[in-house]
Amino acid sequence: MDGGGGMEYQLFNETDQLMVSPEIFNTKEKAEACAHALRQRFVVQGYYLTALGTRIKPEYVKLVVVLVD
């Protein structure tokens, strides 16, 4: 944490059960913007490739903003 008492967030990929990246966001809105941008990359590509190698529609990828402990 930043020591300033503010909340910090990360982006979790529930589809694959892993953190999207080690990046820490200082607002929930920034984390949500990252999720939106990431999802747009999948839309352009036309699919999301899961950790198991399955292609799924981008709208089925579940990205969740989580509070850092």
N, CA and C atoms as a LAMMPS dump frame, in Angstrom:
ITEM: TIMESTEP
0
ITEM: NUMBER OF ATOMS
207
ITEM: BOX BOUNDS ff ff ff
-5.0000000000000000e+02 5.0000000000000000e+02
-5.0000000000000000e+02 5.0000000000000000e+02
-5.0000000000000000e+02 5.0000000000000000e+02
ITEM: ATOMS id mol type element x y z
1 1 1 N 0.825 -1.189 0
2 1 2 C 0 0 0
3 1 3 C 0.862 1.242 0
4 2 1 N 0.242 2.37 -0.266
5 2 2 C 1 3.606 -0.372
6 2 3 C 1.274 4.279 0.961
7 3 1 N 0.721 3.776 2.043
8 3 2 C 0.954 4.341 3.357
9 3 3 C 0.105 5.561 3.639
10 4 1 N -0.613 6.048 2.636
11 4 2 C -1.434 7.233 2.797
12 4 3 C -2.851 6.935 3.23
13 5 1 N -3.161 5.691 3.458
14 5 2 C -4.493 5.328 3.908
15 5 3 C -5.496 5.154 2.779
16 6 1 N -5.102 5.441 1.535
17 6 2 C -6.004 5.264 0.403
18 6 3 C -6.15 3.799 0.047
19 7 1 N -7.246 3.499 -0.598
20 7 2 C -7.46 2.114 -1.029
21 7 3 C -6.711 1.861 -2.322
22 8 1 N -6.314 0.603 -2.512
23 8 2 C -5.621 0.186 -3.717
24 8 3 C -6.328 -1.035 -4.294
25 9 1 N -6.256 -1.145 -5.618
26 9 2 C -7.006 -2.176 -6.327
27 9 3 C -6.126 -2.896 -7.327
28 10 1 N -6.533 -4.134 -7.62
29 10 2 C -5.912 -4.911 -8.689
30 10 3 C -7.022 -5.49 -9.542
31 11 1 N -6.634 -5.99 -10.694
32 11 2 C -7.587 -6.581 -11.623
33 11 3 C -7.394 -8.101 -11.626
34 12 1 N -8.472 -8.809 -11.308
35 12 2 C -8.448 -10.268 -11.215
36 12 3 C -9.226 -10.863 -12.368
37 13 1 N -8.653 -11.874 -12.997
38 13 2 C -9.301 -12.598 -14.081
39 13 3 C -9.955 -13.844 -13.474
40 14 1 N -11.259 -13.768 -13.254
41 14 2 C -11.972 -14.914 -12.667
42 14 3 C -12.086 -16.077 -13.642
43 15 1 N -12.027 -15.788 -14.917
44 15 2 C -12.104 -16.851 -15.923
45 15 3 C -10.955 -17.84 -15.75
46 16 1 N -9.755 -17.309 -15.557
47 16 2 C -8.563 -18.149 -15.413
48 16 3 C -8.054 -18.241 -13.978
49 17 1 N -8.726 -17.549 -13.055
50 17 2 C -8.358 -17.571 -11.637
51 17 3 C -6.933 -17.077 -11.398
52 18 1 N -6.63 -15.891 -11.949
53 18 2 C -5.311 -15.299 -11.741
54 18 3 C -5.383 -13.78 -11.858
55 19 1 N -4.394 -13.109 -11.272
56 19 2 C -4.31 -11.666 -11.396
57 19 3 C -3.932 -11.326 -12.831
58 20 1 N -4.505 -10.276 -13.354
59 20 2 C -4.202 -9.858 -14.718
60 20 3 C -2.754 -9.388 -14.812
61 21 1 N -2.315 -8.641 -13.802
62 21 2 C -0.94 -8.163 -13.749
63 21 3 C -0.631 -7.754 -12.315
64 22 1 N 0.635 -7.468 -12.023
65 22 2 C 0.974 -7.011 -10.672
66 22 3 C 0.642 -5.532 -10.46
67 23 1 N 0.118 -4.866 -11.48
68 23 2 C -0.16 -3.435 -11.38
69 23 3 C -1.173 -3.129 -10.279
70 24 1 N -0.877 -2.088 -9.499
71 24 2 C -1.751 -1.619 -8.435
72 24 3 C -2.361 -0.293 -8.89
73 25 1 N -3.663 -0.159 -8.739
74 25 2 C -4.375 1.062 -9.117
75 25 3 C -4.797 1.798 -7.854
76 26 1 N -4.678 3.125 -7.873
77 26 2 C -5.033 3.877 -6.673
78 26 3 C -6.511 4.272 -6.632
79 27 1 N -7.242 3.967 -7.705
80 27 2 C -8.694 4.151 -7.685
81 27 3 C -9.361 2.964 -8.375
82 28 1 N -10.576 2.706 -7.978
83 28 2 C -11.349 1.629 -8.594
84 28 3 C -11.619 1.964 -10.064
85 29 1 N -11.827 3.245 -10.343
86 29 2 C -12.111 3.688 -11.707
87 29 3 C -10.947 3.393 -12.651
88 30 1 N -9.728 3.581 -12.184
89 30 2 C -8.556 3.276 -13.018
90 30 3 C -8.461 1.778 -13.3
91 31 1 N -8.769 0.966 -12.309
92 31 2 C -8.755 -0.487 -12.506
93 31 3 C -9.846 -0.898 -13.497
94 32 1 N -11.019 -0.278 -13.372
95 32 2 C -12.109 -0.581 -14.3
96 32 3 C -11.766 -0.142 -15.718
97 33 1 N -11.066 0.991 -15.85
98 33 2 C -10.638 1.457 -17.173
99 33 3 C -9.649 0.468 -17.792
100 34 1 N -8.778 -0.086 -16.978
101 34 2 C -7.831 -1.09 -17.457
102 34 3 C -8.582 -2.329 -17.942
103 35 1 N -9.588 -2.744 -17.184
104 35 2 C -10.396 -3.914 -17.573
105 35 3 C -11.081 -3.654 -18.909
106 36 1 N -11.614 -2.458 -19.073
107 36 2 C -12.292 -2.115 -20.329
108 36 3 C -11.306 -2.158 -21.503
109 37 1 N -10.13 -1.564 -21.314
110 37 2 C -9.12 -1.546 -22.377
111 37 3 C -8.666 -2.964 -22.734
112 38 1 N -8.493 -3.78 -21.729
113 38 2 C -8.075 -5.168 -21.954
114 38 3 C -9.144 -5.931 -22.73
115 39 1 N -10.388 -5.743 -22.313
116 39 2 C -11.493 -6.426 -22.998
117 39 3 C -11.574 -5.979 -24.464
118 40 1 N -11.306 -4.7 -24.73
119 40 2 C -11.343 -4.208 -26.108
120 40 3 C -10.299 -4.902 -26.974
121 41 1 N -9.159 -5.235 -26.39
122 41 2 C -8.143 -5.982 -27.143
123 41 3 C -8.678 -7.345 -27.561
124 42 1 N -9.438 -7.982 -26.682
125 42 2 C -10.023 -9.287 -27.009
126 42 3 C -11.063 -9.136 -28.117
127 43 1 N -11.837 -8.057 -28.054
128 43 2 C -12.87 -7.815 -29.063
129 43 3 C -12.224 -7.649 -30.437
130 44 1 N -11.162 -6.874 -30.509
131 44 2 C -10.452 -6.671 -31.778
132 44 3 C -9.915 -7.996 -32.297
133 45 1 N -9.387 -8.794 -31.396
134 45 2 C -8.834 -10.106 -31.758
135 45 3 C -9.951 -11.073 -32.15
136 46 1 N -11.129 -10.897 -31.559
137 46 2 C -12.277 -11.747 -31.881
138 46 3 C -12.508 -12.881 -30.899
139 47 1 N -11.602 -13.059 -29.957
140 47 2 C -11.737 -14.123 -28.961
141 47 3 C -10.767 -13.875 -27.813
142 48 1 N -10.984 -14.624 -26.729
143 48 2 C -10.03 -14.653 -25.615
144 48 3 C -9.545 -16.087 -25.507
145 49 1 N -8.247 -16.265 -25.379
146 49 2 C -7.673 -17.594 -25.233
147 49 3 C -7.438 -17.851 -23.745
148 50 1 N -8.157 -18.807 -23.175
149 50 2 C -8.036 -19.092 -21.748
150 50 3 C -6.704 -19.775 -21.443
151 51 1 N -6.412 -19.884 -20.168
152 51 2 C -5.184 -20.552 -19.728
153 51 3 C -5.16 -22.019 -20.163
154 52 1 N -6.33 -22.583 -20.393
155 52 2 C -6.414 -23.975 -20.839
156 52 3 C -6.381 -24.104 -22.365
157 53 1 N -6.269 -22.949 -23.056
158 53 2 C -6.172 -22.988 -24.509
159 53 3 C -7.5 -22.987 -25.235
160 54 1 N -8.575 -22.661 -24.541
161 54 2 C -9.903 -22.624 -25.142
162 54 3 C -10.213 -21.208 -25.609
163 55 1 N -10.706 -21.08 -26.82
164 55 2 C -11.13 -19.772 -27.317
165 55 3 C -12.564 -19.516 -26.857
166 56 1 N -12.779 -18.357 -26.226
167 56 2 C -14.126 -17.981 -25.807
168 56 3 C -14.407 -16.565 -26.284
169 57 1 N -15.678 -16.221 -26.326
170 57 2 C -16.076 -14.876 -26.714
171 57 3 C -15.593 -13.877 -25.667
172 58 1 N -15.156 -12.71 -26.107
173 58 2 C -14.654 -11.702 -25.165
174 58 3 C -15.644 -11.35 -24.062
175 59 1 N -16.918 -11.343 -24.358
176 59 2 C -17.922 -10.984 -23.343
177 59 3 C -18.052 -12.027 -22.231
178 60 1 N -17.478 -13.207 -22.434
179 60 2 C -17.528 -14.246 -21.398
180 60 3 C -16.355 -14.183 -20.424
181 61 1 N -15.378 -13.336 -20.713
182 61 2 C -14.228 -13.184 -19.819
183 61 3 C -14.671 -12.352 -18.621
184 62 1 N -14.483 -12.898 -17.433
185 62 2 C -14.902 -12.195 -16.227
186 62 3 C -13.679 -11.549 -15.57
187 63 1 N -13.622 -10.218 -15.65
188 63 2 C -12.567 -9.437 -15.032
189 63 3 C -13.182 -8.694 -13.842
190 64 1 N -12.551 -8.802 -12.687
191 64 2 C -13.102 -8.248 -11.46
192 64 3 C -12.067 -7.365 -10.785
193 65 1 N -12.502 -6.179 -10.348
194 65 2 C -11.641 -5.283 -9.59
195 65 3 C -11.679 -5.747 -8.13
196 66 1 N -10.504 -5.986 -7.545
197 66 2 C -10.431 -6.444 -6.153
198 66 3 C -9.62 -5.464 -5.331
199 67 1 N -9.993 -5.356 -4.075
200 67 2 C -9.302 -4.495 -3.128
201 67 3 C -8.041 -5.206 -2.652
202 68 1 N -6.92 -4.5 -2.658
203 68 2 C -5.652 -5.065 -2.189
204 68 3 C -5.65 -5.031 -0.672
205 69 1 N -5.268 -6.153 -0.061
206 69 2 C -5.194 -6.222 1.408
207 69 3 C -4.037 -5.424 1.945
